Amino acid sequence: MASPRLETYCCPNRDAATQLVMNFQPQVFCGVCIGSASISLLLTILQLLPKKGQSPRKMPKASSSSTILLLISICDILGGLGMIFRSSVWLGFPGFIANISVSNGTDVWPSAFCVGSAMWIQLLYSAGFWWLFCYAVDSYLVVRRSAGLSTIVLYHMMTWGLAVMLCVEGIALLYYPSLSSCENGLEHAIPHYITTYAPLLLVLVANPILFRRTVSAVASLLKGRQGIYTENERRLGTEIQMRFFKIMLVFVICWSSNIINETLLFYLELQPDINEMPLKNLRSAALITWIIMGVLNPMQGFLFTLAFYGWTGWRVDLKWRKREIPWESMSSSTVGENAYPSPVNYQSNIHDSKKISTTDSQQTDEAISILSEANTSSDERLTRSSPIYQGW
């Protein structure tokens, strides 16, 4: 799981609240993390692999939104691998982990492993949070016709730059001036927790606002395209709204336990003695949410693929050939240099359909198609019957 407590545990003079959760059934906790991360990793890869029965087509050029979705999945996969590696070492070499202490200065490798593995997990999941924020921004800009594949470079700079900067800054402040003196006061820990949870809170606050504005803009585009708002347009708008809702639902389910757990542990840290009887229920709640974090945090990768693409099936096709893959369901449009891709589902019908009369109406269709590109099983039925796509 991804928690700033992983970094604070590397301090030899760690606080009592961190000691409480990290020493609670460590073998069981590491086993839970390995199991959850392994299942999520396998199912996520299964979701992304090409499936049998898909018609072999020329691999299309991805849109910026589909590229962002793929990068979110990659961050989850790499973060899950970090959890599996870290928990496996903790289970396989308990004596090695027991030497996490820099005060004696005899062996720095346990502390180096502790800090390095914790930073890897935090960096990848933090980058995933920033990419999810970029997806909300890109969805809104696509509808406003202000985004394209060229903006992906800016997203890369913002996501990786901010993720690395915040991670390094938080770790540096936590371990300043050295590991042996970290956690000597909240002035070391608080900046580290802020830099860890800032992107998470940003997604919780900003993404629903951006998604809501995007849905409103989609409704305006659908009405303006034909001058009417039919049942098909309404169903297409509902599909896009449900897709955004599923994304936020997965995020809240996977990370709300972290916020609850951190709140409880901070409250316990402020108490003179966390082992007092009146605090028993709080200690139990903190330990329960700690185990829940170990289950839900790694599962984000698989649950996100369900929200992005739906269930893609079990029949994997590993033959090497150019074919459509789940995260690239758009083909390049020929409107102009900054035009958006058109849906692959209708690529075979493009030459048989009437041409759209104006560039503005075609860009409107393409903007809507990018937002509804994921679930081909449901979106295909909606968009084929919608007047939005009768011009293709």
Secondary structure, DSSP 8 states (H G I E B T S, - for coil): ---THHHHTTSTT--HHHHHHHTSSHHHHHHHHHHHHHHHHHHHHHHHS-BTT----------HHHHHHHHHHHHHHHHHHHHHHHHHHHHH-HHHHHT--SSS-S--HHHHHHHHHHHHHHHHHHHHHHHHHHHHHHHHHHHTT---GGGHHHHHHHHHHHHHHHHHHHHHHHS-S-GGGTTSSHHHHHHHHHHHHHHHHHHHHHHHHHHHHHHHHHHHHHHHHHSS--HHHHHHHHHHHHHHHHHHHHHHHHHHHHHHHHHHHHHHHTSS-TTSGGGHHHHHHHHHHHHHHHHHHHHHHHHHHHHHH----S-B----S---BTTB-EE---S-TT---EEGGGGGGSTTS---S-HHHHHHHHHHHHHT-S-HHHHHHHHHHSGGGTT-
